[in-house]
């Protein structure tokens, strides 16, 4: 296990590098179950895909993970179960969700990571953990790569359990 973002509180982390963000994702990937749903929210370049790369690594995925901006969905085979990775950036309305395949895999045989899903939180439902990834530009001089804040907000009992399992995985 490589570098991991520093824990700032329950479900709150501070990352100073892409490797630390991936390290946190890797720990998260080891505790995810087949019905878990993470909705990743953050500006372009905040680190959502880096976190997803780490999750994939923690699940035993050996394929190269990229953001599925143009394909909307990517499926990666892990050592225990598949990882479903969605990017809903290009969708304009909830009506378009039906064609993405999202509803076919929610609650199925592998966790779903959904980038840009916050605009569809009602359709996705409360069986999820919201993950906010933000660039902390004010903490560095202009022109320097800023650290990232990562905050996991559970929306149900399973999400709370997931945070407990992540704490245990990280030794907290």
Secondary structure, DSSP 8 states (H G I E B T S, - for coil): -----EEEETTEEEESSHHHHHHHHHHHHHH--TT-EEEEE--TTSSHHHHHHHHHHHTT--S-----TTTSEEEEE-SSSEEEEEE-TT--SGGGGGGGTHHHHTTSSS-EEEET-GGGHHHH-SSSEEEEEEE-GGGS-TTS---EEEEEEE-SHHHHHHHHHHHHHTT-
